[in-house]
């Protein structure tokens, strides 16, 4: 009997739907913030080329440099989004401050109360308690605030909490897979929402064509994607989402780039067609991913692969391609019916 998994396909479906809903709410503000910039076709080509080069050379970069680069990039992304939306209403800002204050207080207390805590965890716990104090100070500032401009003291809370949690809990059971997955999903959504505002339909078609090709080459031909992913995962950096398979027993990992690709597809399908088509695309891509997972979960099928890994963008691409074929056939039938009615 073949082993199969519904957990990761379900996660892909949920993430793409959440990205679709959030995009409708915040796209206008993001476009205004980033001055209505859009990717052209040559930008999409350059984007795929840069990804391919980065994946190919990152294995030669020292681990400390990789760590600094990713932490800086993640923190900048968190700060940018937090600052853009930090002009929230007073009640939301107060809830935001309380939430991060309680999270920092809890994480700091757990670190200090751990009887096996090393020095890094001890000082990290103190830093988390300091962040909690800062968050509650921000709450007091919100009580007295009379303006609605962006506030830096709210925007710094998410990136600082992420960095502290990484250094304090990385290597513990709490970080992987729990906090690892939480931050992986958060970063996937932020990347989708940010880049989703930049792509036009033509630029997206270039991306949708070239990215799976590049992924196949990097995974099956040069195999640098597998080596790079392992290199970064050793550092505990949230570049993927790791979920236990269900009903089969095991674990599957899906990279943030794959989640980004699926999210961009759903957003573009919404813009080009309608919400129903976007949801159908999300479902089709999830089913396709589940089918492709059979090659990883079953040894007899895994032996067919060049390496025991799959370019997930290929699975997502095939699922999306089925929806495009369905839309083309539906539109052709509709045009034929309209022409018959006219005649």
QUIVENVEN-V698084 format. One record per residue. N is the residue number from 0. RES is the residue in one letter. PHI is phi in whole degrees, 0 to 359 (NA if undefined). OMEGA is omega in whole degrees, 0 to 359 (999 if undefined). Layout:
n:N res:RES phi:PHI omega:OMEGA
n:N res:RES phi:PHI omega:OMEGA
This chain:
n:0 res:X phi:NA omega:182
n:1 res:X phi:286 omega:173
n:2 res:X phi:277 omega:179
n:3 res:X phi:218 omega:185
n:4 res:X phi:222 omega:175
n:5 res:X phi:244 omega:184
n:6 res:X phi:292 omega:183
n:7 res:X phi:291 omega:174
n:8 res:X phi:302 omega:177
n:9 res:X phi:296 omega:178
n:10 res:X phi:298 omega:178
n:11 res:X phi:298 omega:180
n:12 res:X phi:297 omega:181
n:13 res:X phi:294 omega:181
n:14 res:X phi:299 omega:181
n:15 res:X phi:294 omega:178
n:16 res:X phi:292 omega:177
n:17 res:X phi:297 omega:178
n:18 res:X phi:298 omega:179
n:19 res:X phi:296 omega:181
n:20 res:X phi:293 omega:180
n:21 res:X phi:292 omega:181
n:22 res:X phi:299 omega:179
n:23 res:X phi:297 omega:184
n:24 res:X phi:276 omega:189
n:25 res:X phi:241 omega:184
n:26 res:X phi:301 omega:182
n:27 res:X phi:300 omega:181
n:28 res:X phi:291 omega:179
n:29 res:X phi:295 omega:179
n:30 res:X phi:297 omega:178
n:31 res:X phi:295 omega:181
n:32 res:X phi:295 omega:183
n:33 res:X phi:264 omega:169
n:34 res:X phi:60 omega:174
n:35 res:X phi:57 omega:180
n:36 res:X phi:288 omega:180
n:37 res:X phi:220 omega:175
n:38 res:X phi:282 omega:170
n:39 res:X phi:260 omega:184
n:40 res:X phi:299 omega:180
n:41 res:X phi:292 omega:176
n:42 res:X phi:293 omega:178
n:43 res:X phi:295 omega:177
n:44 res:X phi:298 omega:179
n:45 res:X phi:296 omega:180
n:46 res:X phi:299 omega:179
n:47 res:X phi:295 omega:179
n:48 res:X phi:297 omega:180
n:49 res:X phi:295 omega:177
n:50 res:X phi:298 omega:181
n:51 res:X phi:297 omega:180
n:52 res:X phi:294 omega:181
n:53 res:X phi:299 omega:180
n:54 res:X phi:296 omega:184
n:55 res:X phi:285 omega:186
n:56 res:X phi:258 omega:188
n:57 res:X phi:293 omega:179
n:58 res:X phi:292 omega:180
n:59 res:X phi:266 omega:182
n:60 res:X phi:270 omega:178
n:61 res:X phi:303 omega:185
n:62 res:X phi:299 omega:180
n:63 res:X phi:294 omega:178
n:64 res:X phi:291 omega:177
n:65 res:X phi:297 omega:180
n:66 res:X phi:300 omega:180
n:67 res:X phi:296 omega:181
n:68 res:X phi:297 omega:182
n:69 res:X phi:290 omega:179
n:70 res:X phi:296 omega:177
n:71 res:X phi:295 omega:181
n:72 res:X phi:295 omega:180
n:73 res:X phi:298 omega:182
n:74 res:X phi:296 omega:179
n:75 res:X phi:296 omega:179
n:76 res:X phi:296 omega:178
n:77 res:X phi:297 omega:181
n:78 res:X phi:295 omega:182
n:79 res:X phi:300 omega:180
n:80 res:X phi:293 omega:180
n:81 res:X phi:296 omega:182
n:82 res:X phi:289 omega:179
n:83 res:X phi:301 omega:184
n:84 res:X phi:255 omega:180
n:85 res:X phi:279 omega:175
n:86 res:X phi:272 omega:182
n:87 res:X phi:293 omega:178
n:88 res:X phi:294 omega:187
n:89 res:X phi:301 omega:182
n:90 res:X phi:296 omega:178
n:91 res:X phi:294 omega:179
n:92 res:X phi:296 omega:178
n:93 res:X phi:293 omega:177
n:94 res:X phi:296 omega:178
n:95 res:X phi:300 omega:181
n:96 res:X phi:294 omega:179
n:97 res:X phi:297 omega:180
n:98 res:X phi:301 omega:180
n:99 res:X phi:288 omega:176
n:100 res:X phi:295 omega:179
n:101 res:X phi:292 omega:179
n:102 res:X phi:297 omega:180
n:103 res:X phi:293 omega:180
n:104 res:X phi:296 omega:180
n:105 res:X phi:295 omega:181
n:106 res:X phi:296 omega:179
n:107 res:X phi:292 omega:180
n:108 res:X phi:294 omega:179
n:109 res:X phi:298 omega:180
n:110 res:X phi:295 omega:182
n:111 res:X phi:284 omega:182
n:112 res:X phi:277 omega:180
n:113 res:X phi:292 omega:183
n:114 res:X phi:293 omega:180
n:115 res:X phi:258 omega:184
n:116 res:X phi:295 omega:175
n:117 res:X phi:272 omega:184
n:118 res:X phi:295 omega:180
n:119 res:X phi:298 omega:179
n:120 res:X phi:293 omega:179
n:121 res:X phi:296 omega:180
n:122 res:X phi:290 omega:175
n:123 res:X phi:295 omega:176
n:124 res:X phi:298 omega:177
n:125 res:X phi:297 omega:179
n:126 res:X phi:296 omega:178
n:127 res:X phi:294 omega:176
n:128 res:X phi:294 omega:175
n:129 res:X phi:296 omega:177
n:130 res:X phi:295 omega:177
n:131 res:X phi:297 omega:178
n:132 res:X phi:298 omega:178
n:133 res:X phi:297 omega:180
n:134 res:X phi:296 omega:179
n:135 res:X phi:288 omega:173
n:136 res:X phi:294 omega:175
n:137 res:X phi:298 omega:177
n:138 res:X phi:298 omega:178
n:139 res:X phi:296 omega:178
n:140 res:X phi:295 omega:180
n:141 res:X phi:292 omega:178
n:142 res:X phi:296 omega:184
n:143 res:X phi:261 omega:185
n:144 res:X phi:291 omega:179
n:145 res:X phi:238 omega:181
n:146 res:X phi:244 omega:184
n:147 res:X phi:238 omega:179
n:148 res:X phi:279 omega:177
n:149 res:X phi:296 omega:182
n:150 res:X phi:240 omega:182
n:151 res:X phi:293 omega:184
n:152 res:X phi:290 omega:172
n:153 res:X phi:275 omega:184
n:154 res:X phi:291 omega:182
n:155 res:X phi:279 omega:184
n:156 res:X phi:297 omega:181
n:157 res:X phi:298 omega:182
n:158 res:X phi:295 omega:180
n:159 res:X phi:293 omega:178
n:160 res:X phi:298 omega:178
n:161 res:X phi:301 omega:182
n:162 res:X phi:297 omega:181
n:163 res:X phi:295 omega:179
n:164 res:X phi:297 omega:180
n:165 res:X phi:297 omega:184
n:166 res:X phi:287 omega:183
n:167 res:X phi:280 omega:189
n:168 res:X phi:252 omega:178
n:169 res:X phi:299 omega:183
n:170 res:X phi:96 omega:178
n:171 res:X phi:260 omega:180
n:172 res:X phi:295 omega:182
n:173 res:X phi:286 omega:181
n:174 res:X phi:285 omega:181
n:175 res:X phi:247 omega:12
n:176 res:X phi:257 omega:193
n:177 res:X phi:291 omega:180
n:178 res:X phi:294 omega:177
n:179 res:X phi:303 omega:181
n:180 res:X phi:290 omega:180
n:181 res:X phi:301 omega:181
n:182 res:X phi:290 omega:177
n:183 res:X phi:300 omega:178
n:184 res:X phi:294 omega:179
n:185 res:X phi:298 omega:181
n:186 res:X phi:293 omega:177
n:187 res:X phi:299 omega:180
n:188 res:X phi:295 omega:180
n:189 res:X phi:296 omega:179
n:190 res:X phi:294 omega:179
n:191 res:X phi:299 omega:184
n:192 res:X phi:293 omega:180
n:193 res:X phi:291 omega:183
n:194 res:X phi:284 omega:178
n:195 res:X phi:297 omega:179
n:196 res:X phi:278 omega:187
n:197 res:X phi:264 omega:186
n:198 res:X phi:273 omega:166
n:199 res:X phi:270 omega:181
n:200 res:X phi:297 omega:181
n:201 res:X phi:293 omega:178
n:202 res:X phi:294 omega:178
n:203 res:X phi:296 omega:179
n:204 res:X phi:299 omega:177
n:205 res:X phi:296 omega:178
n:206 res:X phi:299 omega:183
n:207 res:X phi:296 omega:179
n:208 res:X phi:275 omega:188
n:209 res:X phi:276 omega:185
n:210 res:X phi:296 omega:176
n:211 res:X phi:298 omega:178
n:212 res:X phi:297 omega:179
n:213 res:X phi:297 omega:181
n:214 res:X phi:294 omega:178
n:215 res:X phi:299 omega:180
n:216 res:X phi:296 omega:184
n:217 res:X phi:288 omega:182
n:218 res:X phi:269 omega:188
n:219 res:X phi:262 omega:184
n:220 res:X phi:267 omega:181
n:221 res:X phi:278 omega:180
n:222 res:X phi:64 omega:180
n:223 res:X phi:288 omega:179
n:224 res:X phi:298 omega:180
n:225 res:X phi:295 omega:181
n:226 res:X phi:293 omega:180
n:227 res:X phi:294 omega:180
n:228 res:X phi:299 omega:178
n:229 res:X phi:297 omega:180
n:230 res:X phi:297 omega:183
n:231 res:X phi:279 omega:181
n:232 res:X phi:296 omega:176
n:233 res:X phi:299 omega:179
n:234 res:X phi:276 omega:180
n:235 res:X phi:77 omega:181
n:236 res:X phi:285 omega:184
n:237 res:X phi:283 omega:179
n:238 res:X phi:261 omega:184
n:239 res:X phi:204 omega:173
n:240 res:X phi:237 omega:181
n:241 res:X phi:247 omega:182
n:242 res:X phi:232 omega:173
n:243 res:X phi:290 omega:180
n:244 res:X phi:286 omega:178
n:245 res:X phi:214 omega:5
n:246 res:X phi:275 omega:178
n:247 res:X phi:292 omega:179
n:248 res:X phi:257 omega:181
n:249 res:X phi:157 omega:180
n:250 res:X phi:220 omega:175
n:251 res:X phi:240 omega:181
n:252 res:X phi:235 omega:178
n:253 res:X phi:236 omega:184
n:254 res:X phi:290 omega:179
n:255 res:X phi:297 omega:178
n:256 res:X phi:297 omega:178
n:257 res:X phi:290 omega:176
n:258 res:X phi:296 omega:177
n:259 res:X phi:299 omega:181
n:260 res:X phi:300 omega:179
n:261 res:X phi:295 omega:180
n:262 res:X phi:295 omega:178
n:263 res:X phi:297 omega:179
n:264 res:X phi:300 omega:182
n:265 res:X phi:297 omega:180
n:266 res:X phi:296 omega:180
n:267 res:X phi:292 omega:177
n:268 res:X phi:293 omega:176
n:269 res:X phi:294 omega:181
n:270 res:X phi:290 omega:184
n:271 res:X phi:282 omega:185
n:272 res:X phi:242 omega:181
n:273 res:X phi:199 omega:183
n:274 res:X phi:295 omega:181
n:275 res:X phi:300 omega:179
n:276 res:X phi:296 omega:179
n:277 res:X phi:295 omega:180
n:278 res:X phi:293 omega:177
n:279 res:X phi:298 omega:178
n:280 res:X phi:298 omega:178
n:281 res:X phi:299 omega:180
n:282 res:X phi:293 omega:181
n:283 res:X phi:297 omega:179
n:284 res:X phi:293 omega:179
n:285 res:X phi:293 omega:178
n:286 res:X phi:296 omega:179
n:287 res:X phi:297 omega:178
n:288 res:X phi:298 omega:178
n:289 res:X phi:299 omega:178
n:290 res:X phi:294 omega:180
n:291 res:X phi:294 omega:179
n:292 res:X phi:296 omega:178
n:293 res:X phi:303 omega:182
n:294 res:X phi:287 omega:179
n:295 res:X phi:267 omega:187
n:296 res:X phi:278 omega:183
n:297 res:X phi:242 omega:184
n:298 res:X phi:305 omega:182
n:299 res:X phi:295 omega:177
n:300 res:X phi:277 omega:180
n:301 res:X phi:296 omega:180
n:302 res:X phi:294 omega:179
n:303 res:X phi:286 omega:186
n:304 res:X phi:286 omega:176
n:305 res:X phi:298 omega:175
n:306 res:X phi:223 omega:181
n:307 res:X phi:286 omega:179
n:308 res:X phi:207 omega:181
n:309 res:X phi:237 omega:170
n:310 res:X phi:286 omega:187
n:311 res:X phi:297 omega:178
n:312 res:X phi:298 omega:178
n:313 res:X phi:292 omega:177
n:314 res:X phi:296 omega:180
n:315 res:X phi:295 omega:180
n:316 res:X phi:299 omega:181
n:317 res:X phi:294 omega:177
n:318 res:X phi:298 omega:178
n:319 res:X phi:293 omega:182
n:320 res:X phi:297 omega:177
n:321 res:X phi:297 omega:179
n:322 res:X phi:291 omega:178
n:323 res:X phi:299 omega:178
n:324 res:X phi:297 omega:178
n:325 res:X phi:298 omega:180
n:326 res:X phi:294 omega:180
n:327 res:X phi:295 omega:178
n:328 res:X phi:294 omega:180
n:329 res:X phi:295 omega:180
n:330 res:X phi:292 omega:178
n:331 res:X phi:295 omega:178
n:332 res:X phi:296 omega:179
n:333 res:X phi:294 omega:178
n:334 res:X phi:294 omega:178
n:335 res:X phi:297 omega:179
n:336 res:X phi:292 omega:178
n:337 res:X phi:294 omega:179
n:338 res:X phi:294 omega:178
n:339 res:X phi:294 omega:180
n:340 res:X phi:293 omega:178
n:341 res:X phi:292 omega:179
n:342 res:X phi:292 omega:999
